[in-house]
Amino acid sequence: MSSYTLFIGNNCLGCKQILDKLKKLNINITVVNIHDENPNLPFPLMIVPALIKDDRLIAYGIDIVKYLKTNYY
């Protein structure tokens, strides 16, 4: 199973766009809304959407889709 987590926020257009693209690509990862949950990360999260894997920041914004298209499967 994937250890990727996508961190999103409320009223975030970029987050919605990333979620829509991942759904179309049939990429299923854990999603955490930082406004609804209190993520326990070893570093501060400054911007969303953000892709984390194994407690490491992997990508922000549209780079998330590019990264997962190459590395998810």
N, C-alpha and C positions, 0 to 999 in steps of 0.2 A: 504494500500500500504506500501511496505517496506521503512524503513528509512535508509537502508544500503547504503553506498557509497564506491566504490572501487577506490582507488587512484593508478594510474599507471604512468609510465614515458616512454619517448622515448628510443628506443634501450634497452629495459628491457626484457630479456629472461624470467625471472620469471613471469613478468606481462603477457606476451603472454601465458605462460603455465597455469596460473590461469584463464585467460579469456577462453581458450580452454576447461578447465575442467568444468567451470561454464556453458558454452554453452552445453556441453554434459549432464550435470545434469539438464538442463532446469531451471537454477537459473538466474533470471533476476533482476539485481540491477543497480543502477546508477553508471556510470564509469566516472571519471574525470582524464584527463591527466594533471599532474602538470606542464608540460612544455608548454602546449597550453592554459591553463586557470590559473587564479590566485586564488587558493582556499582560502577561508576565514575561517580558523580554529582557535580555541582558543589555539592551541599549534603548535610548529614547527613539520613538518613531515620530519623525518630523512632518511627514507628508503621506497621504494616501491617494490612490491605492499603492500598496507596497507588498511585494512577494518575499516571503521568508522561507528558508529551508534550513532545517537543523540549526535554528537560532542564528542564521546568517542572512543578512539582507542580500537578495539576489537581484531585484529590479524594482523600479518605480514606473508608474504610468504605462504608456503603450509598449514600453520595453518588456513588460510582463508577458504580453501575448507573443512577441517575437521570441523571447526566451523559452516559453513553454512549447511553442510550435516545434522548436528544435530539440528540446531536452526532456519533454514530458513522457513520451512513449518509449 
